[in-house]
């Protein structure tokens, strides 16, 4: 009986390691196709205080998601490393299928105003603000990631949610991040 438990435990452990390694190295990951134009979002709104990302088509919300933000989310991002998620009007700049997170949609932060403000303080405004899934190898966290704000200033959702967002948001789509 004990040998059977050891064998089953060993098989489960090996299976878990294989899943984590394949997730980390993105083995077998398929990038979702962009939805037809009539199904896509025409804008994205992120409400930081509500921890919510909403996709709109015209004035209608077509989908909403709970999000995690930067580890110091209150206020507009002022400089690199401050842990804040920016506030303002941006666009979906490009999509990164080989990110260290499960798919990432880059936001056009910093804009000209952000660069000017940071320059006035003599600091870097930071960059690479994304809407992304979970870190590669940690997809098993799923919705547990919502228990705290943990990114460096990005907006994080689950892996299945970023796949849906990836399909519904084309590059060039306006993104408004509200306090």
C-alpha positions in Angstrom: 0.0 0.0 0.0 2.8 2.4 0.9 4.6 1.7 -2.4 1.4 2.6 -4.3 1.2 6.0 -2.5 4.9 6.7 -3.2 4.4 5.8 -6.8 1.3 7.9 -7.2 3.0 10.8 -5.4 6.0 10.5 -7.6 3.9 10.5 -10.8 2.0 13.5 -9.6 5.2 15.4 -8.7 6.7 14.7 -12.1 3.5 15.8 -13.8 3.5 19.0 -11.8 7.1 19.7 -12.7 6.4 19.1 -16.4 3.4 21.5 -16.3 5.4 24.3 -14.6 8.4 23.9 -16.9 6.3 23.9 -20.0 4.4 27.0 -18.7 7.7 28.7 -17.9 9.3 28.0 -21.3 6.0 28.6 -23.1 6.0 25.2 -24.7 3.0 24.7 -26.8 1.7 28.2 -26.3 -0.5 29.4 -29.1 -1.2 33.1 -29.6 -4.9 33.8 -30.0 -6.1 35.2 -33.3 -7.5 38.7 -33.3 -11.3 38.7 -33.3 -13.2 40.1 -36.4 -13.5 43.9 -36.3 -17.1 43.9 -35.4 -16.4 41.9 -32.2 -13.4 43.9 -31.1 -13.3 46.5 -28.3 -13.1 50.1 -29.5 -11.6 51.3 -26.2 -10.3 50.0 -22.9 -10.9 51.7 -19.5 -9.0 50.8 -16.4 -10.4 52.1 -13.1 -7.6 51.8 -10.6 -9.6 52.4 -7.4 -12.2 49.7 -8.5 -9.3 47.4 -9.7 -11.3 46.8 -12.9 -10.5 46.7 -16.6 -13.4 47.1 -19.0 -13.6 46.6 -22.7 -16.0 48.8 -24.6 -17.5 48.7 -28.0 -18.9 52.2 -28.5 -20.6 53.0 -25.1 -21.4 49.4 -24.3 -19.2 47.4 -21.9 -18.6 44.0 -23.6 -16.4 42.5 -20.9 -14.9 43.5 -17.5 -12.1 41.9 -15.5 -10.7 42.3 -11.9 -7.0 43.3 -12.0 -3.9 43.7 -9.9 -1.9 46.9 -10.2 1.5 48.2 -9.3 2.6 47.5 -5.8 2.1 51.2 -4.9 -1.0 52.0 -6.9 -2.2 55.3 -5.6 -1.3 58.3 -7.8 0.1 58.7 -11.3 3.3 57.0 -12.2 6.0 59.7 -11.7 9.3 57.8 -12.2 10.8 54.4 -12.9 10.6 52.0 -10.0 7.9 53.8 -8.1 5.5 50.9 -8.3 2.6 53.0 -9.6 0.3 52.3 -12.5 0.1 55.4 -14.7 -3.1 57.4 -15.2 -4.2 59.1 -18.4 -5.0 58.4 -22.0 -2.8 56.0 -23.9 -3.1 53.4 -26.7 -2.4 49.7 -27.1 1.1 50.0 -28.7 2.1 46.4 -29.5 1.6 42.8 -28.5 4.3 40.7 -27.0 3.7 36.9 -27.3 7.1 36.0 -25.9 6.9 38.1 -22.7 8.0 36.8 -19.3 4.3 37.0 -18.6 1.6 35.0 -20.3 1.0 37.4 -23.2 1.5 41.1 -22.8 -0.2 44.1 -24.4 2.1 47.2 -24.2 0.5 50.5 -23.3 2.0 53.7 -24.9 3.3 55.0 -21.5 5.2 57.3 -21.3 3.5 59.9 -23.5 5.0 63.3 -24.2 3.5 64.8 -21.0 4.9 62.0 -18.8 8.4 62.4 -20.3 8.3 66.2 -19.8 7.2 65.9 -16.2 9.9 63.3 -15.4 12.5 65.4 -17.2 11.5 68.3 -15.0 12.4 66.2 -11.9 15.5 64.8 -13.5 14.3 61.2 -13.4 13.3 58.5 -15.9 9.5 58.1 -16.3 9.9 54.4 -16.7 8.5 52.3 -19.6 7.2 48.9 -20.5 3.8 49.3 -18.9 1.7 46.3 -20.0 -1.6 44.6 -19.6 -0.4 41.1 -19.0 -1.2 37.6 -17.6 0.7 35.9 -14.9 4.4 35.3 -14.8 5.5 32.3 -16.9 5.5 29.2 -14.7 3.0 30.6 -12.2 -0.3 30.2 -14.1 -1.5 27.9 -11.3 -1.9 31.1 -9.2 -4.9 32.0 -11.4 -7.2 34.4 -9.4 -5.1 34.2 -6.2 -2.9 36.9 -7.8 -5.8 39.4 -7.0 -5.1 39.1 -3.3 -2.6 42.0 -3.5 -1.2 44.6 -6.0 2.1 43.1 -7.1 3.3 44.4 -10.5 5.9 47.1 -11.1 3.2 49.3 -12.5 1.4 47.1 -15.0 -2.1 45.8 -15.0 -2.4 42.0 -14.4 -5.1 39.6 -15.2 -5.3 35.8 -15.3 -3.9 33.9 -18.3 -7.3 33.0 -19.7 -8.4 36.7 -19.4 -5.3 38.1 -21.2 -6.0 35.6 -24.0 -9.5 37.0 -24.3 -8.2 40.6 -24.1 -5.6 39.8 -26.8 -8.3 38.6 -29.1 -10.5 41.7 -28.5 -8.0 44.5 -28.4 -6.1 45.5 -31.6 -3.0 47.7 -31.5 -4.0 51.3 -31.7 -7.0 50.9 -29.4 -7.4 53.8 -26.9 -6.7 52.9 -23.3 -7.8 55.3 -20.5 -6.4 54.6 -17.0 -8.4 56.4 -14.3 -7.5 56.9 -10.6 
